[in-house]
Amino acid sequence: MIDSQTARLKALAELETVRADIREMTETLERVDLWRPAAGLKKACAEALVMLDQLAERFDRKLVVTLVGPCGSGKSTC
């Protein structure tokens, strides 16, 4: 269990590092507003941050497994 908690914390730390890099890139793009591709790249950065937030939310979810099958198929057999 400690290993899974450590892995979760490491993954969240990596996500935060990527978020920080993207935020820094967004700030740089805002300083070069006359550069035409900047607007599209800023939009891509915003979308990437949303996706990273959604990914981080998955770490807080509990795993639920459902076994489905007919009677006598061995669902309760270990």
C-alpha positions in Angstrom: 0.0 0.0 0.0 2.8 2.4 0.7 4.3 1.6 -2.7 1.0 2.6 -4.4 0.8 5.8 -2.3 4.4 6.6 -3.2 3.7 6.0 -6.9 0.6 8.2 -6.7 2.6 11.0 -5.2 5.4 10.7 -7.7 2.8 10.8 -10.6 1.1 13.8 -9.1 4.4 15.6 -8.7 5.3 14.8 -12.4 1.9 16.2 -13.4 2.5 19.4 -11.5 5.9 19.8 -13.1 4.3 19.5 -16.5 1.6 22.0 -15.5 4.3 24.5 -14.4 6.1 24.1 -17.7 2.9 24.7 -19.6 2.0 27.8 -17.5 5.5 29.1 -18.1 5.1 28.5 -21.8 1.8 30.3 -21.8 3.3 33.3 -20.1 6.1 33.4 -22.7 3.5 33.3 -25.5 1.6 36.2 -23.9 4.7 38.3 -24.2 5.0 37.7 -27.9 1.4 38.5 -28.8 2.3 39.8 -32.2 3.6 36.4 -33.3 0.7 34.9 -35.2 1.0 31.3 -34.0 0.9 32.5 -30.3 -2.9 32.5 -30.1 -3.2 28.9 -31.3 -0.4 27.8 -29.0 -2.0 29.5 -26.0 -5.3 27.7 -26.8 -3.4 24.4 -27.0 -1.7 25.1 -23.6 -5.1 25.8 -22.0 -6.5 22.6 -23.4 -3.5 20.7 -22.2 -4.0 22.1 -18.7 -7.6 21.0 -18.7 -6.6 17.5 -19.7 -3.9 17.3 -17.0 -6.5 18.4 -14.4 -8.8 15.6 -15.6 -6.0 13.2 -15.4 -5.1 14.2 -11.9 -8.7 13.7 -10.8 -8.5 10.1 -11.8 -5.9 9.5 -9.1 -8.6 10.2 -6.5 -11.1 7.7 -7.8 -11.5 4.3 -6.3 -11.3 1.2 -8.5 -14.6 -0.6 -8.7 -14.7 -4.0 -10.4 -18.0 -5.8 -11.3 -18.2 -9.4 -12.3 -21.0 -10.4 -14.5 -21.9 -13.9 -15.7 -24.5 -16.7 -15.5 -25.1 -18.8 -12.5 -22.4 -21.5 -12.1 -19.8 -19.7 -14.2 -17.4 -19.4 -11.2 -17.8 -15.7 -10.3 -17.4 -16.4 -6.6 -14.6 -18.9 -7.0 -11.1 -17.8 -5.9 
